[in-house]
Amino acid sequence: MERNHTMMQFFEWHVQADGKHWQRLKERAGELKAAGIDAVWIPPATKASSPEDNGYSVYDLYDLGEFDQKGAQRTKYGTKEELLEAIAACKEQGIAVYADLVMNHKAGADEKEKFKVIEVDGENRQEEISDPRHIEGWTKFTFPGRGDVHSAFKWNFTHFNGTDFDAKRDETGVYRILGENKQWNENVDDQFGNYDYLMFANIDYNNPEVREEMIRWGKWLVRETGVDGFRLDAIKHIDHTFVRDFCRSVKEEADGPFYIVGEFWNSITEDCLAYLDAAEHELDLFDAPLHYRFKEASEGGRDFDLRTIFDGALVRERPQHAVTLVDNHDTQPGEALESWVGDWFKQSAYALILLRLDGYPVVFYGDYYGIGGEEPIEDKKAAIDPLLWARYHRAYGDQDDYLDDPHVIGWVRRGAPDIERSGCAVVVCNADDCAKRMFVGEERAGEVWVDLTNTREERVVIGEDGFAEFPVKGGSVSVWALPEFDLEHPQQEPAEG
């Protein structure tokens, strides 16, 4: 039987801008594999508007830290050579690498251009609030440091449909660029009337030249780096017909299976399902609705009804297309989508994504290694590692749910015959110490199970009827299973995953 797959988002917003992040990935590849991680989502590798930028203010898609542009040859994370070395090190360990792609805008243009716009209301981009007028915008990208290497395509205002700065008047706003066939893209999120425009110079996917160039670039990136998949940023701001076509094209370019997950960050389940259908299931989506359930649970404490934890979750509605997460670089404190899951509930939330049957779970670098910046947050590696071990070694087989109490829920994984000592019972509690009686199988009668989280020290003996009472401390999670070694033998460290 195939082992469970687990992804790590290998960055947080405040990783050091020292140009050594690709080196860190290369050095930690073996450690990640041993912990049970077999895929990493890496930050944007393309040249941004400065060496300190996280990569989302994308400047040159063809510069992976190869050319002296925007203040350095390297990106925040390192050089192209170091990137390729890190990818090779991951592949050597059997770890897939997913590259983060930013395709909705460009920043840090090389020259200004004069063109006609109309200003729109930021709260309703369909409402025009000015007469047509000329502005000077930063929309010309000539890439003087790279020239025509890899691509001769140069960007100008005709390739964009919106911008946010008029250099002529030194004013900011949301300016829709005017011209033939120029309007906001349809097939985008309908927040603010039309959410095509997000920031900087907004790429116009109504333009056939743009569509062709971006697909050409996607194929180049597959060939140039050998990555195993993509994470697509901010796709609710991009015409979903282009996203669908892009996914199909890059999959055809890849030598083998190619995985794609999109960031359609929307807490409304119906919108997520509609997007998956519109994109014809060419990609998976992050389970934003589940993240917000975790946040509510962590804020509600004992007042939150744990029976409802999966209400509206993508993993419940469309499990084969759900990428589950607890937090990420945008939800961490101080960032654009701040919605941090409270520390007391963090381990429970990870158990809810790592130890269940459905979903493709992501462990956040900021949770695993800690968060830097002016207000650092300590790592939770010690809390996550036992869950990763349990996922790799124990969480297999059919799943029986006991989501039947507002304060204590649980589930049982019955185990797989070809994975030795597999099977587990998980109990999550948001109130006082309690226990849950669950059935793990008559064939397990007499087995002695332990709490792999080490939260509870006692042992549980499975009854003749296959039932047992599984205790859990208040406000925590316990993962009950056979220990790595028989209890009559001296306890040893768990084997590497």
Secondary structure in CASP SS format (residue, H / E / C, confidence):
PFRMAT SS
TARGET T0000
AUTHOR 0000-0000-0000
METHOD secondary structure of the structure
MODEL  1
M C 1.00
E C 1.00
R C 1.00
N C 1.00
H C 1.00
T C 1.00
M E 1.00
M E 1.00
Q E 1.00
F C 1.00
F C 1.00
E C 1.00
W C 1.00
H C 1.00
V C 1.00
Q C 1.00
A C 1.00
D C 1.00
G C 1.00
K C 1.00
H H 1.00
W H 1.00
Q H 1.00
R H 1.00
L H 1.00
K H 1.00
E H 1.00
R H 1.00
A H 1.00
G H 1.00
E H 1.00
L H 1.00
K H 1.00
A H 1.00
A H 1.00
G C 1.00
I C 1.00
D C 1.00
A E 1.00
V E 1.00
W E 1.00
I E 1.00
P C 1.00
P C 1.00
A C 1.00
T C 1.00
K E 1.00
A E 1.00
S C 1.00
S C 1.00
P C 1.00
E C 1.00
D C 1.00
N C 1.00
G C 1.00
Y C 1.00
S C 1.00
V E 1.00
Y E 1.00
D E 1.00
L C 1.00
Y C 1.00
D C 1.00
L C 1.00
G C 1.00
E C 1.00
F C 1.00
D C 1.00
Q E 1.00
K C 1.00
G C 1.00
A E 1.00
Q C 1.00
R C 1.00
T E 1.00
K C 1.00
Y C 1.00
G E 1.00
T C 1.00
K H 1.00
E H 1.00
E H 1.00
L H 1.00
L H 1.00
E H 1.00
A H 1.00
I H 1.00
A H 1.00
A H 1.00
C H 1.00
K H 1.00
E H 1.00
Q C 1.00
G C 1.00
I C 1.00
A E 1.00
V E 1.00
Y E 1.00
A E 1.00
D E 1.00
L E 1.00
V C 1.00
M C 1.00
N C 1.00
H E 1.00
K E 1.00
A C 1.00
G C 1.00
A C 1.00
D C 1.00
E E 1.00
K E 1.00
E E 1.00
K E 1.00
F E 1.00
K E 1.00
V E 1.00
I E 1.00
E E 1.00
V E 1.00
D E 1.00
G C 1.00
E C 1.00
N E 1.00
R E 1.00
Q E 1.00
E E 1.00
E E 1.00
I C 1.00
S C 1.00
D C 1.00
P C 1.00
R E 1.00
H E 1.00
I E 1.00
E E 1.00
G E 1.00
W E 1.00
T E 1.00
K E 1.00
F E 1.00
T C 1.00
F C 1.00
P C 1.00
G C 1.00
R C 1.00
G C 1.00
D C 1.00
V C 1.00
H C 1.00
S C 1.00
A C 1.00
F C 1.00
K C 1.00
W E 1.00
N C 1.00
F H 1.00
T H 1.00
H H 1.00
F E 1.00
N E 1.00
G E 1.00
T E 1.00
D E 1.00
F E 1.00
D E 1.00
A C 1.00
K C 1.00
R C 1.00
D C 1.00
E E 1.00
T E 1.00
G E 1.00
V E 1.00
Y E 1.00
R E 1.00
I E 1.00
L C 1.00
G C 1.00
E C 1.00
N C 1.00
K C 1.00
Q C 1.00
W C 1.00
N C 1.00
E C 1.00
N C 1.00
V C 1.00
D C 1.00
D C 1.00
Q C 1.00
F C 1.00
G C 1.00
N C 1.00
Y C 1.00
D C 1.00
Y C 1.00
L C 1.00
M C 1.00
F C 1.00
A E 1.00
N E 1.00
I E 1.00
D C 1.00
Y C 1.00
N C 1.00
N C 1.00
P H 1.00
E H 1.00
V H 1.00
R H 1.00
E H 1.00
E H 1.00
M H 1.00
I H 1.00
R H 1.00
W H 1.00
G H 1.00
K H 1.00
W H 1.00
L H 1.00
V H 1.00
R H 1.00
E H 1.00
T H 1.00
G C 1.00
V C 1.00
D C 1.00
G E 1.00
F E 1.00
R E 1.00
L E 1.00
D C 1.00
A C 1.00
I H 1.00
K H 1.00
H H 1.00
I C 1.00
D C 1.00
H H 1.00
T H 1.00
F H 1.00
V H 1.00
R H 1.00
D H 1.00
F H 1.00
C H 1.00
R H 1.00
S H 1.00
V H 1.00
K H 1.00
E H 1.00
E H 1.00
A C 1.00
D C 1.00
G C 1.00
P C 1.00
F C 1.00
Y E 1.00
I E 1.00
V E 1.00
G E 1.00
E C 1.00
F C 1.00
W C 1.00
N C 1.00
S C 1.00
I C 1.00
T H 1.00
E H 1.00
D H 1.00
C H 1.00
L H 1.00
A H 1.00
Y H 1.00
L H 1.00
D H 1.00
A H 1.00
A C 1.00
E C 1.00
H C 1.00
E C 1.00
L C 1.00
D E 1.00
L E 1.00
F E 1.00
D C 1.00
A H 1.00
P H 1.00
L H 1.00
H H 1.00
Y H 1.00
R H 1.00
F H 1.00
K H 1.00
E H 1.00
A H 1.00
S H 1.00
E H 1.00
G H 1.00
G H 1.00
R H 1.00
D H 1.00
F C 1.00
D C 1.00
L H 1.00
R H 1.00
T H 1.00
I C 1.00
F C 1.00
D C 1.00
G C 1.00
A C 1.00
L H 1.00
V H 1.00
R H 1.00
E H 1.00
R C 1.00
P H 1.00
Q H 1.00
H H 1.00
A E 1.00
V E 1.00
T E 1.00
L E 1.00
V C 1.00
D C 1.00
N C 1.00
H C 1.00
D C 1.00
T C 1.00
Q C 1.00
P C 1.00
G C 1.00
E C 1.00
A C 1.00
L C 1.00
E C 1.00
S C 1.00
W C 1.00
V C 1.00
G C 1.00
D H 1.00
W H 1.00
F H 1.00
K H 1.00
Q H 1.00
S H 1.00
A H 1.00
Y H 1.00
A H 1.00
L H 1.00
I H 1.00
L H 1.00
L C 1.00
R C 1.00
L C 1.00
D C 1.00
G C 1.00
Y E 1.00
P E 1.00
V E 1.00
V E 1.00
F E 1.00
Y H 1.00
G H 1.00
D H 1.00
Y H 1.00
Y C 1.00
G C 1.00
I E 1.00
G C 1.00
G C 1.00
E C 1.00
E C 1.00
P C 1.00
I E 1.00
E C 1.00
D C 1.00
K C 1.00
K H 1.00
A H 1.00
A H 1.00
I H 1.00
D H 1.00
P H 1.00
L H 1.00
L H 1.00
W H 1.00
A H 1.00
R H 1.00
Y H 1.00
H H 1.00
R C 1.00
A C 1.00
Y C 1.00
G C 1.00
D C 1.00
Q E 1.00
D E 1.00
D E 1.00
Y E 1.00
L C 1.00
D C 1.00
D C 1.00
P C 1.00
H C 1.00
V E 1.00
I E 1.00
G E 1.00
W E 1.00
V E 1.00
R E 1.00
R C 1.00
G C 1.00
A C 1.00
P C 1.00
D C 1.00
I C 1.00
E C 1.00
R C 1.00
S C 1.00
G C 1.00
C E 1.00
A E 1.00
V E 1.00
V E 1.00
V E 1.00
C E 1.00
N C 1.00
A C 1.00
D C 1.00
D C 1.00
C E 1.00
A E 1.00
K E 1.00
R E 1.00
M E 1.00
F E 1.00
V C 1.00
G C 1.00
E H 1.00
E H 1.00
R H 1.00
A C 1.00
G C 1.00
E C 1.00
V E 1.00
W E 1.00
V E 1.00
D E 1.00
L C 1.00
T C 1.00
N C 1.00
T C 1.00
R C 1.00
E C 1.00
E C 1.00
R C 1.00
V E 1.00
V E 1.00
I C 1.00
G C 1.00
E C 1.00
D C 1.00
G C 1.00
F E 1.00
A E 1.00
E E 1.00
F E 1.00
P E 1.00
V E 1.00
K C 1.00
G C 1.00
G C 1.00
S C 1.00
V E 1.00
S E 1.00
V E 1.00
W E 1.00
A E 1.00
L C 1.00
P C 1.00
E C 1.00
F C 1.00
D C 1.00
L C 1.00
E C 1.00
H C 1.00
P C 1.00
Q C 1.00
Q C 1.00
E C 1.00
P C 1.00
A C 1.00
E C 1.00
G C 1.00
END
